[in-house]
């Protein structure tokens, strides 16, 4: 059995007259994820006894924009369609699939479910049509009941501090794989599966996944006030964390995230400000500048001394004599200049490279032969043009792309060889790889994928 595109422009009563039955689904609201198809019976229908779980041969089935449709027979998914249009149900054709935007991954899921998701054993006949809401499911509010740990790193002032963040906002998700959602979540519902049946579970898992997702942003050395500007990176990090729970087990994917202003606890806010201040004053130049400001303010206060300006300045002179005063400031500025000179020398040494011709250079090209500076070992070039050595681009924050020819194992490890370096599993065969010949008559299977026309066991001609 299969679906054939009808190519008819009319909907409603015209289709009901031309086809024996007509299955359709009204526009699905935002709170409905899956619903059973409604049957509109025409005058020529052979199924007049009103059994909603029977689809007559030649019946019409409509699929609208923002919807996907499956046909389930005897508990087994036999048809899938996500391409808008009108179709005819034809028992004489092979099972078909119209994947639309879902592509090859859904086709593979369809094949997998077709093999394993079958109940059988029922002597009666049960056929059902289900529709899925593939539009973006909006307005899912979230908020962390307890603050989420976050590590703030600012290498420019040698700051490394753990704080707790209050995070709230709103997210949206989509049914990225309706077949997985039906198989593992919705099942053979009698009428409608609504979002409130799963929202509580999703919200809890979403919030629990925020901590590891935010940890990935911490690796980019972002400060809390910078996180809302990196929503795309947060969405990618969340989908990576939720891959097993949502994408693989439920067919659901995070689409967008909108964050409210992120705040720290009052105690952590105070600690953060003190750590920033202490970090700034580690720089001798900044500390010297602060002493100049303090001395200036003290001189103004001394001039206003109630015992007379002379008394105030005498006190100021004594304080400067005890604390070092101008000498301390001079020493701090001298230290700052020395540090700058040392940093410049270190930078020049770090930028020095030796060309193949033997010349020492600091620029991008050799001053002797003109050859370009070689890229560092293990470096990679981002799409923005920046050269990097870490896992993320230092210029735009994008992750390092997977090497050409690499593959991802079920355990999550990236590999380039034939076996996973983490768990030892073999590299899966490509979806379009030729399969070994198999004889349906005697059950013989070829040891490799080389073409075989006849079975060596029984002589049967192979397809």
Buried (B, 14 or more C-beta within 10 A) or exposed (E): BBBEEBEBEEBEEBBBEBBBBBBBBEEBEEEBBBBBBEBBBBEEBEBEEEEBBBBBEBBBBBBBEBBBBBBBBBBBBBBBBBBBBBBBBBEEEEBBBBBBEBEEEBBEBBEEBBEEBBEEEEEEEBBBBBBBBBBEBEEBEBEBEEBBEBBBBBEEBEBEBEBBBBBBBBBBBBBBBBBBBBBBBBEEBEEBBBBEEBBEEBBEBBBBBBBEBBBBBBBBBBBBEEBBEBBEBBBBBBBBBBEEBBBEBBBBBBBBBEBBEBBBEEEBEEBBEEBBEEBBBEBBBBBBBBBBEEBEEBEEEBEEBEEEEEEBBBBBEEEBEEEEBEEBBEEBBEBBEEEEEEEEEEEEEEEEBEBEEEEEBEEEEBEEEEEEBEEEEEEBEBEEEEEBEEEBBEEEBBBEEEEEEEBEBEEEEEBEEEEBEEEEEEBEEEEEEEEEBEBEEEEBEBEEEEEBEEBEEEEEEBE
